[in-house]
Every structure is written in structure tokens, then in C-alpha cells.
Amino acid sequence: MRSRVEVVADVEDDGTPVLARLRADGALAVRRTGPSTVHLVGTAAGPLDGDVVELDLVVRAGARLDLEGVAATIALPGPGDLAATWEVTADVADVATLRCAPQPIVVCAGARLRTRTALTLAPTGSLDLVEQVVLGRFREPGGTWSGRLVADVGGVPVLRQTQTSAVLAAGPAGPGAAAARSVVSRLLLGPDVPAAAAATSGEAVVCPLAAGGVLLTAYGADLATALRHVEDLWPTTPVAALPRP
């Protein structure tokens, strides 16, 4: 199955937010839940092996878009021989803001999933992106996952990162600690992002980017632990405090 979501956020001359396009098909629906907030809603199980999910987000000059989800996405095994694909493409114009924090993706035992997020920002655009991946449901081994995160600002490469379930399983852990099953990444870009120094907290790290902005990455035996590590490193705006409708 191929599922596609298209959201275009704009602003009227008087400053009123408007969604110039709000469209979804396949296994996803999208609902406007605030002046500039939309929520993803799953309408079918999956993605399964071979399914393709595409999210295309455009935030025009001066506009704002907050994208969230109502429930976790469950990647399930299927009869096919191809991995499922989850792709997010975002274009953020000048003086525009995108806050993207969907619910976690859970990669179940036997499932295969590739995620890719490609971000293009104008020099004065702002981004707060949170990605959450959990390997397996409760007391279940995880499936196979690889994730790619690419970001450009003003035509200049800012970030190129790849993570995999194999790296997650081999991640740092203290003596006697449970293996990491969850990863949370938070990418902050834009002129208002404060300068940050490299730092660690538990199994989390703050990575200042050479071209500006900051990437926070945390592992955890469960999602709550990984989120707590991220919020310890960046307490000014905790993930739990991202805009809600």
C-alpha cells in the first residue's frame, strides 16, 4: 500500500494561519486540530513489508506548522520481500517555523522498516524535529530498522546521519543495564536556537552542528528513559511541552 500526506501551511496578509493544502490517502488521515496544528491519524494497520508512506510538508514564508500524531505507528511484518518505507520531506521558507513531533514508530519482531527525513530550510527558517523509534512491543524482540536524517539550510548541508537497529542494539549500556530498545533524536535549527556545547547525560549526547543548530540523541531500555535523557540535556523546551491543540 502507498500512503501519502500533503500539508501546506501559509499565512494571510493579516497574519491569520491557513492550511492551503491538507490531504491524505492510504493508511493515514490528517486532521486540523488548531490554527496551525495538524495530527496524523492511522486508518489501517501497518506499514507492512513493502508499504510506502510519504509525508510532504511545506511551510511558506512567515507561516507555522505543528505536526503531531494521535498514536504510535506500528510497523508489522508482512508476506513481501521488501522493507516498508517511511519518508518525510519538509521545506521551510524564510521566517517560517516547523515543529514536527509525531508519536513513536514501533518496529515489531520480524518487521523491516526504512525511515528517511529530508529537510530544506531557508536561512531564517526554524525547525524543531523529534523522531522516536522503539524496537519491539512489550517483551517482544525488535525488527530491523534503518533511519536517515538529512538537513540543508540555505543550500548548505547541515546534517547527514544514519542510524540502524544494529547500532542501537550495540549502543552504550552500563554494567547490568538492559539493552537499548529505544532511540529519540531531536534536531533544532534556526536563528533562535541558542549556542550549545557538546555534553552527555546517561546514554544521550548533545552535538552542536558546525553550520549552526544542535542535534540531541538518546538511547534507552524504554522510550520514557530515552525521552528523559533528552529533556535533561535540553530542559528549556521539553519534548513533553511541545505545542498541543
C-alpha positions in Angstrom: 0.0 0.0 0.0 1.1 3.5 -0.7 0.1 6.3 1.7 0.7 10.0 1.1 0.1 13.0 3.3 0.4 16.6 2.0 0.3 19.6 4.2 1.0 23.2 3.1 0.9 25.9 5.8 0.6 29.5 4.8 -0.4 32.8 6.4 -2.8 35.5 5.3 -1.8 39.1 4.9 -3.4 39.9 8.3 -1.4 37.1 10.0 -4.2 34.5 10.1 -2.8 31.0 9.7 -4.2 29.0 6.9 -3.7 25.4 5.6 -3.5 25.9 1.9 -3.4 22.1 1.4 -4.4 19.3 3.8 -4.7 15.9 2.0 -4.1 12.3 2.9 -4.8 8.9 1.5 -4.0 5.2 2.1 -3.4 4.2 5.7 -3.2 7.7 7.1 -5.6 10.6 7.6 -4.8 14.1 8.8 -6.9 16.4 10.9 -6.6 20.1 11.7 -6.7 20.4 15.5 -5.6 24.0 15.9 -4.9 27.2 14.0 -1.5 25.8 12.8 -1.6 22.3 14.3 -2.4 19.0 12.5 -2.5 15.5 13.8 -1.7 12.3 11.9 -4.3 9.5 12.3 -3.7 5.9 11.3 -6.7 4.4 9.5 -5.2 0.9 8.8 -2.6 -1.4 10.2 1.0 -1.0 9.2 3.1 -0.2 7.5 3.8 -3.8 6.4 6.6 -5.1 4.3 6.8 -3.2 1.0 4.4 -0.4 2.1 5.4 3.2 1.3 4.4 6.1 3.5 5.2 9.6 2.3 4.8 12.9 4.2 5.3 16.1 2.2 5.3 19.2 4.4 5.6 22.8 3.1 5.7 25.8 5.4 5.6 29.0 3.4 7.2 32.3 4.3 6.0 33.6 7.7 3.8 30.6 8.4 3.9 28.0 11.2 3.1 24.3 11.2 2.9 21.9 14.2 2.6 18.3 13.2 1.8 15.6 15.8 0.2 12.2 16.0 -2.6 10.6 18.0 -1.0 7.2 18.5 2.2 5.2 17.8 2.8 3.8 14.3 3.2 0.0 14.4 5.4 -1.4 11.7 4.4 -5.0 11.2 5.9 -8.0 9.3 4.3 -8.9 6.1 4.5 -11.5 3.3 6.6 -9.5 1.0 10.4 -9.4 0.5 10.8 -5.6 0.6 11.2 -3.4 3.7 8.5 -0.8 4.4 9.5 2.8 3.8 8.5 5.9 5.9 9.7 9.1 4.2 9.3 12.7 5.4 10.1 15.7 3.2 9.9 19.2 4.6 10.5 22.6 3.0 10.6 25.6 5.5 10.7 29.1 4.0 12.0 32.3 5.4 10.7 33.3 8.9 8.6 30.1 8.9 8.5 27.5 11.7 8.0 23.8 11.6 7.6 21.8 14.8 7.3 18.1 13.9 6.8 15.6 16.7 4.7 12.6 15.7 4.2 9.7 18.0 6.8 6.9 18.1 7.3 4.2 15.4 7.4 0.7 16.9 9.2 -1.8 14.8 7.7 -5.2 15.7 9.5 -8.6 15.6 10.1 -9.7 12.0 9.2 -6.2 10.6 11.6 -4.4 8.3 11.4 -0.6 8.1 13.5 2.2 6.5 12.9 5.8 7.5 14.2 8.9 5.8 13.7 12.5 6.7 14.9 15.2 4.3 14.7 18.8 5.4 15.3 22.0 3.5 15.3 25.3 5.4 15.7 28.9 4.3 18.3 30.8 6.3 15.7 32.4 8.6 13.5 29.3 8.9 13.2 27.4 12.2 12.8 23.7 12.9 12.1 21.5 16.0 12.0 17.9 14.9 11.5 14.9 17.2 11.9 11.4 15.9 11.2 8.3 18.2 11.8 4.7 17.3 11.1 1.7 19.6 12.3 -1.8 18.7 9.6 -4.3 19.6 6.4 -4.2 21.7 6.4 -5.1 25.4 8.6 -8.2 25.9 9.0 -8.6 22.2 12.3 -8.5 20.2 12.5 -5.7 17.7 12.5 -5.8 14.0 15.1 -4.4 11.6 15.3 -0.6 11.2 17.5 1.9 9.4 17.0 5.7 9.6 18.5 8.5 7.5 18.2 12.2 8.5 19.3 14.9 6.1 19.1 18.7 6.6 20.2 21.6 4.5 19.9 25.3 5.4 20.2 28.0 2.7 21.5 25.4 0.3 24.3 24.4 2.7 24.5 20.8 4.1 24.0 20.9 7.9 23.4 17.3 8.8 23.8 13.8 7.3 23.1 11.0 9.8 22.2 7.3 9.6 21.2 5.1 12.4 20.2 1.4 12.4 18.7 -1.2 14.8 22.1 -2.9 14.8 23.8 0.3 16.1 21.0 0.7 18.7 21.5 -2.8 20.0 25.2 -2.3 20.3 24.8 1.2 21.9 26.3 2.1 25.2 25.0 0.5 28.4 26.2 0.4 31.9 27.1 -2.8 33.7 24.0 -4.9 34.2 21.8 -2.4 32.3 19.1 -3.6 29.9 19.9 -3.4 26.2 18.8 -0.2 24.5 15.5 -0.6 22.6 14.5 3.0 22.0 16.1 6.0 20.4 15.0 9.6 20.4 16.5 12.2 18.1 15.8 15.9 18.4 17.0 18.4 15.8 16.8 22.1 16.4 17.7 24.6 13.6 17.1 28.3 13.2 18.3 31.7 14.2 16.8 31.5 17.7 18.5 28.2 18.7 21.0 29.0 21.4 24.6 28.0 21.1 25.3 24.7 22.8 28.4 22.9 24.0 28.9 19.2 23.5 27.6 17.3 26.5 26.3 13.9 27.7 23.7 12.7 30.1 23.3 8.9 30.7 23.1 7.4 27.2 22.4 10.8 25.5 24.6 13.3 23.7 24.3 16.9 22.6 26.0 17.5 19.3 26.4 21.1 18.2 26.4 21.3 14.4 29.2 23.1 12.6 26.8 25.1 10.4 24.6 26.0 13.3 21.9 24.2 15.3 22.0 21.2 17.6 21.2 17.5 17.5 20.3 15.6 20.6 20.3 11.8 20.5 19.4 9.4 23.3 19.1 5.7 23.8 17.1 3.9 26.4 15.9 0.5 27.5 12.4 2.0 27.1 11.0 5.1 25.4 10.4 7.0 28.7 14.1 6.7 29.6 15.3 8.0 26.3 12.9 10.9 26.4 14.0 11.8 30.0 17.7 11.8 28.8 16.8 14.2 26.0 14.9 16.5 28.3 17.7 16.5 30.9 20.0 17.8 28.2 17.7 20.4 26.8 15.3 21.4 29.6 14.3 24.8 28.1 11.6 23.2 26.0 11.0 19.5 27.0 9.6 17.2 24.3 6.5 16.7 26.5 5.9 20.5 26.4 5.8 20.8 22.6 2.7 22.6 21.4 -0.6 20.8 21.9 -4.0 21.8 20.4 
